[in-house]
Amino acid sequence: MKKDFDKLIDKLKAERDELKLKIHLGSMDAKKEFEAAEKKWQQIKMKAAEISNDTVETSEEYMDKAKVVGEELKEAYIRIAKRLHK
């Protein structure tokens, strides 16, 4: 389960980095949505650090909540990318 979450984090980081580059020249709407997504990115990074810490027991419920935030962030990145391709 941790490996799946780590893969999600890696994919989100790659998408985030790519979007940051595109947003530099993108629309104001995309910039605003990206700023909102950045808050979720900070949440998911904190959760990932806690989950990756082997000394901390992580409940399945906690990991499920982290995955939900990750999926929301993924959807936000997709919406932003679509706006930048217009």
ZIQUI-V311659 format. One record per residue. N is the residue number from 1. RES is the residue in three letters. PHI is phi in radians with two decimals (999 if undefined). OMEGA is omega in radians with two decimals (999 if undefined). Layout:
n->(N/N)
res->(RES/RES)
phi->(PHI/PHI)
omega->(OMEGA/OMEGA)
This chain:
n->(1/2/3/4/5/6/7/8/9/10/11/12/13/14/15/16/17/18/19/20/21/22/23/24/25/26/27/28/29/30/31/32/33/34/35/36/37/38/39/40/41/42/43/44/45/46/47/48/49/50/51/52/53/54/55/56/57/58/59/60/61/62/63/64/65/66/67/68/69/70/71/72/73/74/75/76/77/78/79/80/81/82/83/84/85/86)
res->(MET/LYS/LYS/ASP/PHE/ASP/LYS/LEU/ILE/ASP/LYS/LEU/LYS/ALA/GLU/ARG/ASP/GLU/LEU/LYS/LEU/LYS/ILE/HIS/LEU/GLY/SER/MET/ASP/ALA/LYS/LYS/GLU/PHE/GLU/ALA/ALA/GLU/LYS/LYS/TRP/GLN/GLN/ILE/LYS/MET/LYS/ALA/ALA/GLU/ILE/SER/ASN/ASP/THR/VAL/GLU/THR/SER/GLU/GLU/TYR/MET/ASP/LYS/ALA/LYS/VAL/VAL/GLY/GLU/GLU/LEU/LYS/GLU/ALA/TYR/ILE/ARG/ILE/ALA/LYS/ARG/LEU/HIS/LYS)
phi->(999/-1.15/-1.12/-1.07/-1.17/-1.09/-1.11/-1.07/-1.08/-1.08/-1.16/-1.09/-1.11/-1.10/-1.11/-1.07/-1.08/-1.11/-1.15/-1.01/-1.15/-1.20/-1.18/-0.89/-1.90/-1.48/-1.36/-1.12/-1.06/-1.11/-1.11/-1.12/-1.16/-1.13/-1.07/-1.16/-1.16/-1.06/-1.12/-1.17/-1.05/-1.10/-1.09/-1.20/-1.13/-1.13/-1.11/-1.09/-1.10/-1.19/-1.19/-1.26/-1.30/-1.13/-1.41/-1.83/-1.36/-1.93/-1.36/-1.10/-1.09/-1.10/-1.15/-1.09/-1.12/-1.12/-1.15/-1.08/-1.07/-1.08/-1.16/-1.09/-1.16/-1.05/-1.11/-1.11/-1.11/-1.13/-1.07/-1.12/-1.06/-1.10/-1.09/-1.34/-1.54/-1.26)
omega->(3.11/3.13/3.09/-3.14/3.10/3.10/3.11/3.13/3.13/-3.14/3.12/3.13/3.13/3.12/3.14/-3.12/3.12/-3.14/3.12/3.12/-3.11/-3.08/3.13/3.13/-3.03/-3.09/3.11/3.12/3.13/3.13/-3.14/3.14/3.11/3.11/3.09/3.13/3.13/3.10/3.11/3.11/3.12/3.10/-3.06/3.09/3.12/3.14/3.14/3.12/3.13/-3.13/-3.11/-3.14/-3.09/-3.13/3.14/3.11/-3.09/-3.14/3.10/3.12/3.12/3.13/3.09/3.11/3.11/3.11/3.11/3.11/3.11/3.13/3.09/3.14/3.11/3.13/3.10/3.12/3.12/3.11/3.14/-3.14/3.11/3.12/-3.09/-3.14/-3.13/999)
